[in-house]
Each structure stands twice: as C-alpha cells, then as structure tokens.
Amino acid sequence: LDLYIATANSGLAWPRAQAGLRQVVLVHDLFQLTLPAAHAGALRGWIYRQMDARLIAHAVSAADRIWTPSASSAGEVARHYPRQQHKLQVLPNAVAALPTPSSLPPGLLPGYWLVVGSREPRKNLPLLLQRWQALRAQVARTPALVVVGDRADVPAPLASAEGLHWLGGLDDAG
C-alpha cells in the first residue's frame, strides 16, 4: 500500500500509519464548519462541531494532497485553511453512465436537471426551487427539474411548479 485516500473530510491516521505512505483527503464540502447543525442538544452540537473542526484540520494538514469535487469546494478549503491551499486539486466526481431508470416520470425529456435529497438544510432546496422557477419564467428552454425526495420537505407553493417532478421511495434499481 503506497496511497491512502480518506473520503469523508477527515479519516487520516494520527500519526501517519506507515512511513512513506502518501495520504489524500477528499473534502466534498465544509458544511460541518459553515452551517448550523441540528443535534439533540446544544452541548452535543458543540461537541460535534469541535470534533469536526479538529478532525478536518488534521486531515488537511496531514494530507499530501486535498481533492475537492469543485472549484467552489476548493475555494472553501483555501479560505478555511490558507496554508494548505498548495495541496488542493479539483477532481470532479464522476459517475459511469447508467441506464435510464424505469421510474422516471412519463414524458420527461432528456436534459433534465436532477437534485438528490430534499431534507438536508445544507442543500437549501427551497432556494434552489425559487431560483429554478425564476429562471424558467425568464428562459423558456430551462430544463425540467427532477427531485429525488419528498415534496413535503419544501413549502407547498414551491412543490407544485410546472416542470418539477418528484420521485420518492426509490430502491437501487429505481
């Protein structure tokens, strides 16, 4: 083993597990540091925030490279850890082409936009829906939007726009 990749913003050994082992940390985003968390209590929230801050700081310091899936994520890492920005590299997420799921709404044209998940506050689905609706009002060619989630997770006026499709209760084949 000559390369260890930690894929969850942290997870690098403390101290380095093996001499000569190169370490990479994949930092998807820093929402644990930038957004308020919903925990069972204030003390638990404070403890998790402290743990996340220390684990992520250690990971970006100990890593030989820091991979992020976007320039936006790289910018956030550089802003929070400016001394580590020389390690940053954008490595976009890649997903192999999949067959068209059988559960897509009938009549949905190719080129739709897809959002997966609706409950996480950090995804800010209500804002996305507002901006998507405003764009559709201005640009007729704006693609339809498919949301994998529950329409009850957003205010009712946002959940029913034309061109908006909700999918829920999907299994891996869906």
Phi, psi and omega per residue, in radians:
L1 nan 2.147 3.104
D2 -2.184 -0.012 3.098
L3 -2.486 2.229 3.070
Y4 -2.045 2.242 3.136
I5 -2.014 2.090 3.049
A6 -1.680 2.252 -2.979
T7 -1.907 0.250 -3.051
A8 -2.276 0.760 3.137
N9 1.181 -0.265 3.129
S10 -2.622 -2.658 3.051
G11 1.643 0.139 3.059
L12 -1.481 2.505 -3.090
A13 -1.059 2.619 -3.106
W14 -2.324 1.745 0.030
P15 -1.359 -3.141 -3.112
R16 -0.902 2.282 -2.993
A17 -1.146 -0.535 -3.013
Q18 -2.663 2.319 3.093
A19 -1.047 2.383 3.126
G20 1.442 -0.119 3.136
L21 -1.328 2.148 3.065
R22 -1.441 2.494 -3.083
Q23 -2.172 2.375 3.079
V24 -2.207 2.401 3.021
V25 -2.029 2.320 3.069
L26 -1.677 1.988 3.125
V27 -1.860 1.856 -3.120
H28 -1.282 -0.848 3.080
D29 -2.826 3.066 -3.129
L30 -2.084 0.621 -3.082
F31 -1.024 -0.501 3.137
Q32 -1.096 -0.446 -3.118
L33 -1.719 -0.390 -2.978
T34 -1.896 -0.326 -3.099
L35 -2.060 2.588 3.084
P36 -1.145 2.454 -3.116
A37 -1.723 2.642 3.072
A38 -1.821 1.773 3.125
H39 -2.101 2.993 -3.080
A40 -1.156 -0.291 3.135
G41 -2.912 2.877 -3.104
A42 -1.096 -0.727 -3.135
L43 -1.104 -0.799 3.119
R44 -1.069 -0.735 3.102
G45 -1.057 -0.748 3.125
W46 -1.122 -0.763 -3.133
I47 -1.083 -0.822 3.136
Y48 -1.100 -0.706 3.133
R49 -1.085 -0.744 3.121
Q50 -1.127 -0.769 3.124
M51 -1.084 -0.835 3.141
D52 -1.046 -0.786 -3.118
A53 -1.048 -0.780 -3.113
R54 -1.242 -0.731 -3.138
L55 -1.149 -0.740 3.134
I56 -1.193 -0.747 3.111
A57 -1.036 -0.755 3.108
H58 -1.096 -0.790 -3.079
A59 -1.077 -0.810 -3.121
V60 -1.228 -0.499 3.089
S61 -1.298 -0.735 -3.062
A62 -1.380 -0.401 -3.055
A63 -1.222 2.543 2.999
D64 -1.400 -0.529 3.081
R65 -2.451 2.607 3.051
I66 -2.109 2.038 3.104
W67 -1.730 2.398 3.032
T68 -2.253 2.651 -3.108
P69 -1.417 -0.137 -3.092
S70 -2.681 2.811 3.065
A71 -1.117 -0.574 3.110
S72 -1.099 -0.813 3.102
S73 -1.116 -0.700 3.098
A74 -1.067 -0.692 3.106
G75 -1.104 -0.685 3.099
E76 -1.131 -0.748 3.115
V77 -1.104 -0.786 3.137
A78 -1.094 -0.633 3.135
R79 -1.183 -0.718 -3.117
H80 -1.415 -0.526 -3.062
Y81 -2.329 1.179 -3.034
P82 -1.055 -0.518 -3.127
R83 -1.267 -0.193 -3.115
Q84 -1.847 0.016 -3.010
Q85 -1.130 -0.368 3.092
H86 -1.167 -0.268 3.132
K87 -1.566 -0.173 -3.002
L88 -1.257 2.447 3.026
Q89 -2.560 2.256 3.083
V90 -1.431 2.157 3.125
L91 -2.285 1.604 -3.043
P92 -0.991 2.523 3.037
N93 -1.076 2.465 3.114
A94 -2.262 2.352 3.117
V95 -2.203 2.257 3.105
A96 -1.079 2.575 3.108
A97 -1.037 2.321 -3.141
L98 -1.964 2.705 3.036
P99 -1.116 2.684 3.128
T100 -1.094 2.169 3.139
P101 -1.063 2.533 -3.126
S102 -1.293 -0.238 -3.039
S103 -1.628 0.118 3.117
L104 -1.163 2.578 3.133
P105 -1.050 2.488 3.132
P106 -1.071 2.477 3.077
G107 1.436 0.016 3.129
L108 -1.241 2.176 -3.092
L109 -1.479 2.664 3.065
P110 -1.014 2.632 3.116
G111 1.692 0.164 3.112
Y112 -1.210 2.785 3.043
W113 -1.658 2.580 -3.073
L114 -2.195 2.326 3.034
V115 -2.161 2.226 -3.138
V116 -1.913 2.081 3.107
G117 1.680 2.396 -3.103
S118 -2.274 -0.278 -3.032
R119 -1.479 -0.526 -3.056
E120 -1.109 2.105 3.131
P121 -1.015 -0.568 -3.109
R122 -1.139 -0.357 3.118
K123 -1.362 -0.355 3.070
N124 0.836 0.924 -3.126
L125 -1.033 -0.695 3.099
P126 -0.995 -0.735 3.105
L127 -1.134 -0.751 3.106
L128 -1.025 -0.788 -3.139
L129 -1.123 -0.695 3.091
Q130 -1.061 -0.815 -3.113
R131 -1.192 -0.675 3.114
W132 -1.109 -0.772 3.125
Q133 -1.111 -0.706 3.117
A134 -1.124 -0.715 3.114
L135 -1.127 -0.753 3.119
R136 -1.091 -0.590 3.113
A137 -1.186 -0.508 -3.112
Q138 -1.646 -0.579 -3.046
V139 -2.200 1.857 -3.050
A140 -1.066 -0.477 -3.094
R141 -1.428 0.060 -3.141
T142 -1.044 2.220 -3.087
P143 -1.090 2.773 3.009
A144 -1.108 2.794 -3.138
L145 -2.109 2.195 3.077
V146 -1.882 2.181 3.122
V147 -1.978 2.124 3.019
V148 -1.563 1.822 -3.072
G149 2.927 -2.810 -3.070
D150 -2.026 2.184 -3.117
R151 -1.063 -0.362 3.116
A152 -1.229 -0.167 -3.136
D153 -1.397 -0.132 3.128
V154 -2.220 2.772 3.095
P155 -0.984 2.451 -3.045
A156 -0.882 -0.749 -3.120
P157 -1.077 -0.460 -3.138
L158 -1.468 -0.344 -2.988
A159 -1.477 -0.097 -2.979
S160 -2.157 0.340 -3.084
A161 -1.181 2.619 3.059
E162 -1.137 2.391 -3.125
G163 1.551 -0.044 3.115
L164 -1.754 2.224 -3.090
H165 -2.159 2.321 -3.140
W166 -1.894 2.352 3.042
L167 -2.211 2.276 3.117
G168 -2.468 2.875 3.098
G169 1.117 0.598 -3.106
L170 -1.487 2.553 2.988
D171 -1.740 -3.095 -3.088
D172 -1.081 -0.486 3.135
A173 -1.420 -0.353 -3.022
G174 -1.134 nan nan
